[in-house]
C-alpha cells in the first residue's frame, strides 16, 4: 500500500503507465525473491537436482536480473 501511494502517482515521470509500473514492481519482487538461497522454491529445486542452493542461485540470478531489465524496457 505504501508503494502504491508513494510511487504510482509518479508513473508518468518514469515514462510508464500506472498498470505497467505496478506489474513491473510485482514481477521485480518475485524475481528478486526467487534467487535467494533460503527461498522455499530454491531449496526445493536444489533438493530435486541434488545441488547446493547457492549453486542454483549463481545459475539463476543473472537471467532473472536480465529479465527484469528487459521488462522495464519493453513495458514503457
C-alpha positions, 0 to 999 in steps of 0.5 A: 500500500505504501508503494502504491501511494508513494510511487504510482502517482509518479508513473508518468515521470518514469515514462510508464503507465500506472498498470505497467509500473505496478506489474513491473514492481510485482514481477521485480519482487518475485524475481528478486525473491526467487534467487535467494538461497533460503527461498522455499522454491530454491531449496526445493529445486536444489533438493530435486537436482541434488545441488547446493542452493547457492549453486542454483542461485549463481545459475539463476540470478543473472537471467532473472536480473536480465529479465527484469531489465528487459521488462522495464524496457519493453513495458514503457 
